């Protein structure tokens, strides 16, 4: 078989419809758009238009609130940490921050920081440097002999970025 012998199966490709090519083509004159009016012209965008009636998007009340300063945390439960300890991907004596949790595969990405929640039980003493934790989670970690340190992740990332920039210049 040679390159010039290659071809698609019959019916696998279909030629595009060539519109506006005269009356004999079947799609001449109005090019399949019907007759007159706004929709027969190009550049029409009337998606929410309901013929002068108040559109449904304006009839329905607004609900909710989007906080532009809201944080989206990566959630870690005590059970997840215990499972990681049991599997041996994290050590009990190591200091765990967001980079260590990502490296261990406990979280996929740190987002706006890591937040610890109290679902599950923890048996080993862990030292955690994270963006946030619930009261119950902090109590559970301290009960197991560990410690939770709340850090400003955004400030740490900015400092790391500045250091990297300075190192690149030097």
N, C-alpha and C positions, 0 to 999 in steps of 0.2 A: 504494500500500500504506500502511495506517495502523497505528499501534502496536497497536491491539486486534486486528488481523488476524495479527500475528506468533505463530507457535507452533512447537514442536519437531516434527521428523519423527516419524511414527508409530513407536513402539517405542524412541525415544531415551531416554525417561524411564520409570522403573518405580516404582510406589508401594511404600512400605516395608511390610514384613510386620507387621500389627497382631496381636500375640499376646495370649493371655489374655482373649479377648472372647467367651467362651461356647462350648458344644459344637458349635454349628452352623458355627463359623468354621474348624474343622479344626485350629486351634492353640489350643484353649481349655484349661481345667483346668491341665495341667502346662506350658502355653505352649511346647510343642516341646522341653522339656528332659528328657523321659523321666520316670522315676518315682523318687522318694526319693533319698537320699544326698547327699553333700557337693556334687557337681557340679550338682545341681538347685537349689541355693541361690545367692543372690547373694553377691558378695564372695569368690569362691574363687580362690586363687592357689597351685596345686600343680604348677608347671612342672617342678621337678626331682625330684618325688616318684616313686619306682619301686615302690610297693606294699610298703614296709617293707624292701625290699632296699637295701643300701648304694648310694647314687646314684653314677653313673659319675664325676661331678665330684669325689667324695670318695675313689673307689677309685684314681684316677690320681695319680701323684706330682706334687708341685709342681716346676716347672722355672723356671730363670731368676731374674732380679732386676731390679726397676725402681728405678733410682737417682732419688730425689726431688730430688737436687741436680744431676742431670745436665744438661748444656747441649746444646741442639739448634742447631748452627751452620748457616748458609747456606754451601754449599761453592762455591768459585770455583777453577777450574783455570787454570794458566798459559795453556793453549790458548784458554780463554774470553777472557782479558785480551788476548791477541794478536789474536784475531778482532775484539774491540771496537776495538782500535787500528787494525786494517786498515780497518774500516768507518768510522772517524773519529768514533765516539761518545764516546771518551775521548782526551785528549791526553797525550803522553808526559811533558810537564813538569809537569802538574797533580798536586796531592797528592790521592790517592784514599782516601776513607774510605767507611764504609757508605752514607752519604747520597748521595755522588757515584756509587757503584756502582748504587744503586737508580735515581737520576735518569738514568743512562746506559742502564738496562735490562739491565745485566749480571746482576743478581739481582732477584728479585721482591720479597722483603722480607728484612730483616736477621736475623730471628728472635732468637737469643741472641748474635748477633755473626756476623762473616764469618771463615771459615777458608780459607786459601790452600793448595792442594795442587799437587804438582809434575807433574801430567800435562800434557804438551805442552812447547813451547819458547817463550821470550820473547826478543825482539830489542831492544826499547826499554828505556831506563832509567825505571823507575817508582818513585814514592815512595808506599808503602802504609801507612795507619794502620788496622790491623785487629785483631780479637780473638785470632787465632791463625794459625800457619802451620807446615807441616812443615819439617824441617831441609833437605830436598832443595829445597823451594820457595824458602826463604830464600837458599840457595846459588845457585840459578838466577837469582833477581832481582838478587843482588849481582854475579854474573858478568856480567849484562847492564848493570851500572853503576847499578842502582837501590838502593833501601833499603826494608826492611820494619820498621815500628815496631809492636810489640805493645802495645795499649792495653786498659785495663779498661773495656769497653763499658758494663757495668752502672753503674759509677760516673759515667761521662760522661752517660748518660741521666738518672740521678738529678739531677745538677747542672743539666742543661738544663731538667728539669722544675721544679726549684726556681727557676731564673732566670725561667722563663715565669710561674710563680705570682707571683713578686715583681713582675714587670712588669705583670701584670694588676691587682694591688693598687694600684700607683702610678698 
